[in-house]
Amino acid sequence: MKLTSVRIKNFKSIKDSGEIFFSGSLFVLAGQNESGKSSILEALEAYETEKFDKDNINFEEEQGGNKKQEILCTYEITQGDDFVKDLQDELREKFSLEEIDFLDQSKLERLKSFTICKEYDHKAKNLTLRFNGPTLDILKSALKDKENIKIDESGSIYEE
């Protein structure tokens, strides 16, 4: 998989980064001191590790009562990716599933790109994982008889 874009909301100095696009094999962050370059990298680390720190909330947003941080990453599935296995492993770990093969691979092969949003709510102290619309529809259709895993209209995946 290849990361093609990222959007960061309410993280350190960043209220809303807008969509940041990655193209080619080289990416350069350039800007004045204290302009948020390191915050972008730290947000990507928080996304990957799923460790969101309350101290990293944007001060202005926090003063307004917003205690949610969002990081959205869009990926392109490249040939040779083992996307289905990786997704199954991730879902199996999050939902403590015993089954090995619970996603219909033929349905998931229709995906060419997808966006995952990880939102951490510091008030509720919970992490929500959401997929974008087209990905959500394909994922819903690919789940094989998993009654305990639910996907709501916002794209959140949860266990019932």
Disulfide bonds with the S-S distance in Angstrom:
none
